[in-house]
């Protein structure tokens, strides 16, 4: 099966629909699938729920879909540095489900392993625990969290082979494999595609079985907070 497509729009053809849940990779401004996000914006798909560690910034990442009002709900850990996100949330235009970072990671990982729910101590005694099942294990209280099974996962990798095996660079690896695993269908954008067998098996971070479609493209290298010394 050919997994390599000519463009982001072609790779997403037939996968987008209004109201779906999309898991998107990214850690700060690293590992954001910017080409696929732009293609979703151009497709005009609306009422989307995005599962992502953060919401990008005003003009980059998921932020470009917030500008066009295509996002209905965010399930995230960190939403700072995005003025439009703040405006929409405070005005009631955008739903927000805050999730502790480790819990969010485990929700996506669990989905990839077919685990529907798990127990964690994180959030016990806080608003995070409201309405959730509580259970005692060895004298400690835990709450039950459900896995996140996304309709679609979009991720960004450094390198791939033609069968979809992926390699990520540094902190871009933090949420990329987890987001990919949680999607019923996963589309990856990469900087380089090599022939099958060219990647060292011991260096592959995500097996190709999780990746259904691939594109290669040029990507912007962003720095979240740039500080320079005078003189």
C-alpha positions in Angstrom: 0.0 0.0 0.0 1.4 3.4 -1.0 1.5 5.7 2.0 3.2 8.7 0.4 1.0 11.5 -0.9 2.0 14.6 -2.9 0.5 17.2 -0.6 -1.2 17.8 2.7 -4.6 18.3 1.0 -4.2 15.0 -0.8 -3.2 13.1 2.3 -6.3 14.4 4.2 -8.7 13.8 1.4 -11.7 11.7 2.6 -10.6 12.0 6.2 -12.1 15.3 7.3 -15.6 16.0 8.5 -17.3 18.6 10.7 -17.4 17.8 14.4 -14.6 15.2 14.5 -11.9 14.8 17.2 -8.3 15.4 16.0 -5.2 14.5 18.0 -2.4 16.9 17.0 1.2 16.6 18.1 3.4 19.4 19.4 5.4 20.3 22.4 5.7 24.1 22.7 6.5 25.0 19.1 8.4 21.8 18.4 6.9 19.0 16.3 3.8 20.8 15.1 2.2 19.5 11.9 1.9 22.9 10.4 1.3 21.8 6.8 -1.6 19.5 7.8 -3.1 22.2 10.0 -3.0 24.6 7.1 -4.7 22.1 4.9 -7.5 21.6 7.5 -7.9 25.4 7.6 -8.1 25.6 3.8 -10.6 22.7 3.8 -13.0 24.7 6.0 -13.8 21.8 8.4 -15.6 23.1 11.4 -16.7 22.4 15.0 -13.5 20.5 15.6 -12.3 19.1 19.0 -8.5 19.2 19.2 -6.5 17.1 21.6 -3.1 18.7 21.9 -0.6 19.4 24.7 -0.8 23.1 23.8 -2.7 25.4 21.4 0.1 26.9 19.5 0.4 30.7 19.2 -1.8 33.3 17.5 -0.4 32.7 14.0 1.1 29.3 14.2 -0.1 25.7 15.0 -3.7 25.3 16.1 -3.8 29.0 16.5 -4.5 29.5 12.8 -7.7 27.4 13.2 -8.7 29.4 16.2 -8.5 32.5 14.0 -10.9 31.1 11.5 -13.3 29.8 14.3 -12.9 26.2 13.2 -12.2 24.8 16.7 -15.1 24.1 19.0 -13.2 22.5 21.9 -9.6 22.1 23.1 -8.4 19.3 25.3 -5.0 20.6 26.5 -2.5 21.0 29.2 -1.0 24.4 28.4 -2.8 27.2 26.6 -0.6 30.2 27.3 0.9 32.7 24.8 -2.2 32.6 22.6 -4.3 35.8 22.9 -7.0 34.7 20.5 -7.4 31.4 22.5 -7.8 33.5 25.7 -10.3 35.8 24.1 -12.5 33.0 22.8 -12.4 31.1 26.0 -13.2 34.0 28.2 -16.1 35.1 25.9 -17.6 31.6 26.0 -16.9 30.9 22.3 -14.5 28.0 23.0 -14.9 25.0 25.2 -11.8 23.9 27.2 -11.0 20.7 29.0 -7.9 21.2 31.0 -6.0 18.0 31.5 -2.8 17.4 33.5 0.1 16.9 31.1 1.0 13.3 32.3 -2.7 12.4 32.3 -3.2 13.7 28.7 -0.1 11.7 27.6 -1.5 8.5 29.1 -5.0 9.1 27.7 -3.5 9.0 24.2 -1.0 6.2 24.9 -3.8 4.1 26.4 -5.9 4.5 23.3 -3.0 3.3 21.2 -2.8 0.1 23.3 -6.5 -0.5 23.3 -6.9 0.4 27.0 -10.3 2.2 27.5 -9.5 3.7 30.9 -6.9 3.8 33.8 -6.6 5.0 37.3 -4.3 7.9 38.4 -3.7 9.9 41.6 -3.1 13.1 39.6 -6.0 15.4 40.2 -7.5 13.8 43.3 -9.0 16.4 45.5 -9.2 19.0 42.7 -11.8 20.1 40.2 -10.1 17.6 37.8 -11.7 14.8 39.9 -15.2 16.2 39.9 -17.7 13.7 38.4 -15.1 10.9 38.0 -15.0 7.5 39.6 -12.9 7.3 42.7 -11.3 4.0 43.9 -8.9 3.0 46.7 -5.8 1.0 45.9 -3.4 0.1 48.8 -4.9 2.9 51.0 -4.5 5.6 48.3 -7.3 7.3 46.4 -7.3 7.3 42.6 -9.6 8.6 39.9 -10.5 6.9 36.7 -9.6 8.6 33.4 -10.8 7.5 30.0 -8.5 7.0 27.0 -8.9 9.4 24.1 -9.6 7.7 20.8 -9.3 10.4 18.1 -11.0 10.2 14.7 -7.8 11.5 13.2 -4.2 12.0 14.3 -1.8 14.5 12.6 1.9 14.5 13.5 5.2 15.8 12.4 8.4 13.7 12.2 12.0 14.4 11.2 12.4 11.3 9.0 10.3 8.5 7.7 10.7 5.5 5.4 8.1 4.7 2.8 6.4 2.2 5.0 5.6 4.9 7.6 8.3 4.2 10.3 9.0 7.5 12.0 12.0 9.2 13.7 11.5 12.4 15.7 14.1 14.9 16.8 14.7 15.8 20.5 11.6 17.4 22.3 9.5 17.0 19.2 9.3 13.3 20.3 7.4 14.2 23.5 3.8 14.0 22.3 4.2 12.9 18.6 4.2 9.1 19.1 1.3 9.4 21.6 -0.8 11.5 19.4 -0.2 9.2 16.4 -1.2 6.1 18.4 -4.5 7.6 19.6 -5.9 8.2 16.1 -8.0 5.7 14.2 -6.2 7.1 11.2 -2.8 8.9 11.4 -1.3 11.2 8.8 2.4 12.3 9.2 4.3 15.1 7.6 8.1 14.7 7.6 11.2 16.6 6.5 12.7 13.6 4.7 11.4 10.3 3.3 13.9 7.4 2.7 13.5 4.0 1.1 12.1 1.1 3.2 15.0 -0.5 5.1 17.1 2.6 5.2 16.3 3.4 8.9 18.1 1.6 11.7 15.4 -0.5 13.4 16.8 0.4 16.8 16.4 4.1 16.0 12.7 4.0 15.0 10.5 5.9 17.5 7.1 4.9 16.0 6.4 1.8 13.9 4.8 2.3 10.6 1.8 0.2 11.6 0.5 3.4 13.3 0.9 5.6 10.2 -1.5 5.5 7.3 -0.4 8.4 5.1 2.8 10.5 4.6 3.8 13.7 3.1 7.1 15.5 2.8 7.5 19.2 3.0 9.4 22.3 4.0 8.9 23.4 7.6 9.5 26.6 9.6 11.9 26.4 12.5 10.4 28.5 15.2 11.8 29.5 18.6 9.1 29.9 21.3 10.9 32.6 23.3 13.9 34.3 21.7 16.2 36.2 24.0 19.3 37.9 22.7 22.2 39.6 24.4 22.8 43.3 23.6 26.0 44.3 22.0 
